[in-house]
Amino acid sequence: MTLTEALSRATVSVPEAGKVFYDLGRNASYDAAKRGDMPTVTIGGKIRVPVAPVAIKLGLQVTAVRAAA
């Protein structure tokens, strides 16, 4: 996943967020999420990272995507 692709989504997986935004590996990404270094939401047992707060924290611009009706 590229940075542009990540910024166009509402949430990404913990490993994707760690890699794209912080250049972390899988285990380091989950460790960072557990420490609270990355904001997370749990949906149906899955841990996801909301892109907007991370992008804002890093000074990146989020691309709004319009859902198909």
N, CA, C and O atoms as a GROMACS GRO file, in nm:
protein
  276
    1MET      N    1   0.085  -0.117   0.000
    1MET     CA    2   0.000   0.000   0.000
    1MET      C    3   0.090   0.124   0.000
    1MET      O    4   0.190   0.131   0.071
    2THR      N    5   0.051   0.220  -0.081
    2THR     CA    6   0.126   0.345  -0.088
    2THR      C    7   0.066   0.446   0.009
    2THR      O    8  -0.044   0.427   0.061
    3LEU      N    9   0.139   0.553   0.033
    3LEU     CA   10   0.090   0.660   0.120
    3LEU      C   11  -0.037   0.721   0.063
    3LEU      O   12  -0.132   0.748   0.137
    4THR      N   13  -0.041   0.742  -0.067
    4THR     CA   14  -0.160   0.800  -0.131
    4THR      C   15  -0.281   0.709  -0.111
    4THR      O   16  -0.390   0.758  -0.081
    5GLU      N   17  -0.263   0.579  -0.127
    5GLU     CA   18  -0.373   0.484  -0.106
    5GLU      C   19  -0.420   0.488   0.039
    5GLU      O   20  -0.540   0.487   0.065
    6ALA      N   21  -0.327   0.491   0.133
    6ALA     CA   22  -0.363   0.495   0.274
    6ALA      C   23  -0.441   0.621   0.308
    6ALA      O   24  -0.539   0.617   0.383
    7LEU      N   25  -0.398   0.734   0.253
    7LEU     CA   26  -0.465   0.861   0.283
    7LEU      C   27  -0.605   0.869   0.223
    7LEU      O   28  -0.683   0.957   0.261
    8SER      N   29  -0.637   0.781   0.130
    8SER     CA   30  -0.770   0.783   0.069
    8SER      C   31  -0.868   0.690   0.140
    8SER      O   32  -0.983   0.678   0.098
    9ARG      N   33  -0.823   0.624   0.246
    9ARG     CA   34  -0.908   0.529   0.319
    9ARG      C   35  -0.939   0.582   0.458
    9ARG      O   36  -0.864   0.663   0.513
   10ALA      N   37  -1.050   0.538   0.515
   10ALA     CA   38  -1.088   0.580   0.650
   10ALA      C   39  -1.002   0.511   0.756
   10ALA      O   40  -0.959   0.574   0.853
   11THR      N   41  -0.978   0.382   0.737
   11THR     CA   42  -0.896   0.307   0.831
   11THR      C   43  -0.802   0.215   0.753
   11THR      O   44  -0.828   0.182   0.637
   12VAL      N   45  -0.696   0.174   0.818
   12VAL     CA   46  -0.604   0.075   0.763
   12VAL      C   47  -0.568  -0.021   0.875
   12VAL      O   48  -0.590   0.008   0.993
   13SER      N   49  -0.514  -0.135   0.840
   13SER     CA   50  -0.472  -0.230   0.943
   13SER      C   51  -0.352  -0.174   1.020
   13SER      O   52  -0.285  -0.082   0.974
   14VAL      N   53  -0.328  -0.231   1.136
   14VAL     CA   54  -0.215  -0.187   1.218
   14VAL      C   55  -0.082  -0.206   1.144
   14VAL      O   56  -0.001  -0.113   1.142
   15PRO      N   57  -0.057  -0.322   1.083
   15PRO     CA   58   0.069  -0.337   1.010
   15PRO      C   59   0.083  -0.240   0.892
   15PRO      O   60   0.192  -0.190   0.864
   16GLU      N   61  -0.029  -0.214   0.821
   16GLU     CA   62  -0.023  -0.119   0.710
   16GLU      C   63   0.010   0.021   0.761
   16GLU      O   64   0.094   0.090   0.704
   17ALA      N   65  -0.056   0.064   0.867
   17ALA     CA   66  -0.029   0.197   0.924
   17ALA      C   67   0.115   0.209   0.970
   17ALA      O   68   0.181   0.309   0.944
   18GLY      N   69   0.162   0.107   1.039
   18GLY     CA   70   0.300   0.110   1.087
   18GLY      C   71   0.399   0.121   0.974
   18GLY      O   72   0.496   0.198   0.982
   19LYS      N   73   0.377   0.046   0.867
   19LYS     CA   74   0.469   0.047   0.754
   19LYS      C   75   0.463   0.178   0.676
   19LYS      O   76   0.566   0.240   0.650
   20VAL      N   77   0.342   0.220   0.641
   20VAL     CA   78   0.325   0.338   0.555
   20VAL      C   79   0.362   0.467   0.627
   20VAL      O   80   0.432   0.552   0.571
   21PHE      N   81   0.316   0.482   0.750
   21PHE     CA   82   0.337   0.610   0.820
   21PHE      C   83   0.465   0.617   0.902
   21PHE      O   84   0.520   0.726   0.920
   22TYR      N   85   0.513   0.503   0.952
   22TYR     CA   86   0.627   0.506   1.044
   22TYR      C   87   0.743   0.415   1.005
   22TYR      O   88   0.844   0.410   1.076
   23ASP      N   89   0.730   0.341   0.893
   23ASP     CA   90   0.834   0.248   0.847
   23ASP      C   91   0.866   0.142   0.953
   23ASP      O   92   0.982   0.112   0.979
   24LEU      N   93   0.760   0.088   1.014
   24LEU     CA   94   0.774  -0.016   1.115
   24LEU      C   95   0.737  -0.152   1.058
   24LEU      O   96   0.661  -0.161   0.962
   25GLY      N   97   0.790  -0.256   1.116
   25GLY     CA   98   0.751  -0.391   1.082
   25GLY      C   99   0.621  -0.428   1.153
   25GLY      O  100   0.567  -0.348   1.230
   26ARG      N  101   0.573  -0.548   1.128
   26ARG     CA  102   0.446  -0.592   1.184
   26ARG      C  103   0.444  -0.590   1.337
   26ARG      O  104   0.355  -0.530   1.396
   27ASN      N  105   0.542  -0.655   1.401
   27ASN     CA  106   0.543  -0.662   1.546
   27ASN      C  107   0.562  -0.525   1.610
   27ASN      O  108   0.496  -0.493   1.710
   28ALA      N  109   0.649  -0.443   1.554
   28ALA     CA  110   0.671  -0.308   1.607
   28ALA      C  111   0.545  -0.224   1.592
   28ALA      O  112   0.517  -0.138   1.676
   29SER      N  113   0.469  -0.247   1.485
   29SER     CA  114   0.343  -0.174   1.464
   29SER      C  115   0.243  -0.208   1.573
   29SER      O  116   0.180  -0.119   1.631
   30TYR      N  117   0.226  -0.338   1.601
   30TYR     CA  118   0.134  -0.378   1.707
   30TYR      C  119   0.181  -0.330   1.844
   30TYR      O  120   0.099  -0.292   1.927
   31ASP      N  121   0.312  -0.330   1.868
   31ASP     CA  122   0.366  -0.277   1.994
   31ASP      C  123   0.334  -0.128   2.008
   31ASP      O  124   0.295  -0.083   2.115
   32ALA      N  125   0.352  -0.052   1.899
   32ALA     CA  126   0.322   0.092   1.901
   32ALA      C  127   0.174   0.116   1.926
   32ALA      O  128   0.138   0.208   2.000
   33ALA      N  129   0.089   0.036   1.866
   33ALA     CA  130  -0.056   0.049   1.887
   33ALA      C  131  -0.091   0.016   2.032
   33ALA      O  132  -0.174   0.084   2.093
   34LYS      N  133  -0.030  -0.086   2.086
   34LYS     CA  134  -0.056  -0.127   2.225
   34LYS      C  135  -0.014  -0.018   2.323
   34LYS      O  136  -0.080   0.004   2.424
   35ARG      N  137   0.098   0.050   2.295
   35ARG     CA  138   0.146   0.160   2.380
   35ARG      C  139   0.063   0.286   2.365
   35ARG      O  140   0.072   0.376   2.448
   36GLY      N  141  -0.019   0.292   2.260
   36GLY     CA  142  -0.098   0.412   2.235
   36GLY      C  143  -0.029   0.512   2.146
   36GLY      O  144  -0.076   0.626   2.134
   37ASP      N  145   0.081   0.474   2.084
   37ASP     CA  146   0.152   0.564   1.992
   37ASP      C  147   0.075   0.584   1.862
   37ASP      O  148   0.093   0.685   1.794
   38MET      N  149  -0.012   0.488   1.828
   38MET     CA  150  -0.101   0.499   1.712
   38MET      C  151  -0.243   0.483   1.764
   38MET      O  152  -0.271   0.391   1.841
   39PRO      N  153  -0.333   0.572   1.725
   39PRO     CA  154  -0.472   0.556   1.768
   39PRO      C  155  -0.533   0.433   1.700
   39PRO      O  156  -0.503   0.405   1.584
   40THR      N  157  -0.617   0.362   1.771
   40THR     CA  158  -0.682   0.245   1.713
   40THR      C  159  -0.829   0.243   1.748
   40THR      O  160  -0.873   0.304   1.845
   41VAL      N  161  -0.905   0.171   1.668
   41VAL     CA  162  -1.044   0.139   1.696
   41VAL      C  163  -1.059  -0.011   1.675
   41VAL      O  164  -0.996  -0.070   1.588
   42THR      N  165  -1.144  -0.072   1.756
   42THR     CA  166  -1.169  -0.215   1.741
   42THR      C  167  -1.310  -0.233   1.687
   42THR      O  168  -1.407  -0.184   1.745
   43ILE      N  169  -1.320  -0.303   1.576
   43ILE     CA  170  -1.447  -0.326   1.510
   43ILE      C  171  -1.460  -0.475   1.483
   43ILE      O  172  -1.382  -0.533   1.407
   44GLY      N  173  -1.557  -0.537   1.547
   44GLY     CA  174  -1.578  -0.680   1.526
   44GLY      C  175  -1.456  -0.764   1.557
   44GLY      O  176  -1.432  -0.865   1.491
   45GLY      N  177  -1.378  -0.725   1.656
   45GLY     CA  178  -1.259  -0.799   1.692
   45GLY      C  179  -1.134  -0.762   1.613
   45GLY      O  180  -1.024  -0.807   1.645
   46LYS      N  181  -1.150  -0.679   1.510
   46LYS     CA  182  -1.036  -0.634   1.431
   46LYS      C  183  -0.988  -0.500   1.483
   46LYS      O  184  -1.068  -0.412   1.514
   47ILE      N  185  -0.858  -0.485   1.492
   47ILE     CA  186  -0.798  -0.359   1.534
   47ILE      C  187  -0.761  -0.282   1.408
   47ILE      O  188  -0.686  -0.332   1.324
   48ARG      N  189  -0.813  -0.161   1.395
   48ARG     CA  190  -0.787  -0.076   1.278
   48ARG      C  191  -0.731   0.057   1.325
   48ARG      O  192  -0.753   0.098   1.439
   49VAL      N  193  -0.658   0.124   1.237
   49VAL     CA  194  -0.602   0.256   1.265
   49VAL      C  195  -0.677   0.358   1.181
   49VAL      O  196  -0.675   0.350   1.058
   50PRO      N  197  -0.743   0.456   1.245
   50PRO     CA  198  -0.809   0.561   1.168
   50PRO      C  199  -0.703   0.651   1.104
   50PRO      O  200  -0.613   0.700   1.173
   51VAL      N  201  -0.713   0.672   0.975
   51VAL     CA  202  -0.610   0.742   0.900
   51VAL      C  203  -0.605   0.891   0.933
   51VAL      O  204  -0.496   0.947   0.949
   52ALA      N  205  -0.720   0.956   0.943
   52ALA     CA  206  -0.723   1.102   0.962
   52ALA      C  207  -0.641   1.150   1.083
   52ALA      O  208  -0.560   1.241   1.067
   53PRO      N  209  -0.659   1.092   1.203
   53PRO     CA  210  -0.580   1.140   1.316
   53PRO      C  211  -0.429   1.122   1.298
   53PRO      O  212  -0.350   1.208   1.338
   54VAL      N  213  -0.389   1.011   1.238
   54VAL     CA  214  -0.245   0.987   1.214
   54VAL      C  215  -0.193   1.088   1.113
   54VAL      O  216  -0.086   1.147   1.132
   55ALA      N  217  -0.268   1.110   1.005
   55ALA     CA  218  -0.226   1.204   0.902
   55ALA      C  219  -0.214   1.345   0.958
   55ALA      O  220  -0.118   1.417   0.929
   56ILE      N  221  -0.311   1.385   1.037
   56ILE     CA  222  -0.307   1.519   1.098
   56ILE      C  223  -0.186   1.533   1.189
   56ILE      O  224  -0.116   1.634   1.186
   57LYS      N  225  -0.161   1.431   1.270
   57LYS     CA  226  -0.046   1.432   1.362
   57LYS      C  227   0.085   1.447   1.286
   57LYS      O  228   0.180   1.510   1.334
   58LEU      N  229   0.091   1.388   1.166
   58LEU     CA  230   0.213   1.393   1.085
   58LEU      C  231   0.215   1.509   0.986
   58LEU      O  232   0.312   1.525   0.911
   59GLY      N  233   0.109   1.590   0.985
   59GLY     CA  234   0.104   1.706   0.896
   59GLY      C  235   0.075   1.669   0.752
   59GLY      O  236   0.115   1.741   0.660
   60LEU      N  237   0.004   1.558   0.731
   60LEU     CA  238  -0.031   1.513   0.596
   60LEU      C  239  -0.175   1.551   0.566
   60LEU      O  240  -0.255   1.572   0.658
   61GLN      N  241  -0.208   1.559   0.439
   61GLN     CA  242  -0.343   1.595   0.398
   61GLN      C  243  -0.420   1.468   0.362
   61GLN      O  244  -0.372   1.386   0.284
   62VAL      N  245  -0.539   1.454   0.419
   62VAL     CA  246  -0.623   1.337   0.392
   62VAL      C  247  -0.709   1.364   0.270
   62VAL      O  248  -0.764   1.473   0.254
   63THR      N  249  -0.721   1.263   0.184
   63THR     CA  250  -0.806   1.273   0.066
   63THR      C  251  -0.944   1.217   0.099
   63THR      O  252  -0.956   1.100   0.136
   64ALA      N  253  -1.045   1.299   0.086
   64ALA     CA  254  -1.182   1.252   0.114
   64ALA      C  255  -1.231   1.170  -0.004
   64ALA      O  256  -1.219   1.212  -0.120
   65VAL      N  257  -1.285   1.056   0.025
   65VAL     CA  258  -1.340   0.968  -0.078
   65VAL      C  259  -1.490   0.962  -0.060
   65VAL      O  260  -1.539   0.940   0.050
   66ARG      N  261  -1.562   0.980  -0.167
   66ARG     CA  262  -1.707   0.979  -0.162
   66ARG      C  263  -1.757   0.837  -0.188
   66ARG      O  264  -1.718   0.773  -0.286
   67ALA      N  265  -1.841   0.788  -0.099
   67ALA     CA  266  -1.895   0.654  -0.114
   67ALA      C  267  -1.998   0.649  -0.225
   67ALA      O  268  -2.074   0.744  -0.245
   68ALA      N  269  -1.999   0.540  -0.297
   68ALA     CA  270  -2.098   0.523  -0.404
   68ALA      C  271  -2.236   0.503  -0.344
   68ALA      O  272  -2.251   0.432  -0.244
   69ALA      N  273  -2.336   0.564  -0.403
   69ALA     CA  274  -2.472   0.553  -0.351
   69ALA      C  275  -2.541   0.430  -0.399
   69ALA      O  276  -2.657   0.406  -0.364
   0.00000   0.00000   0.00000
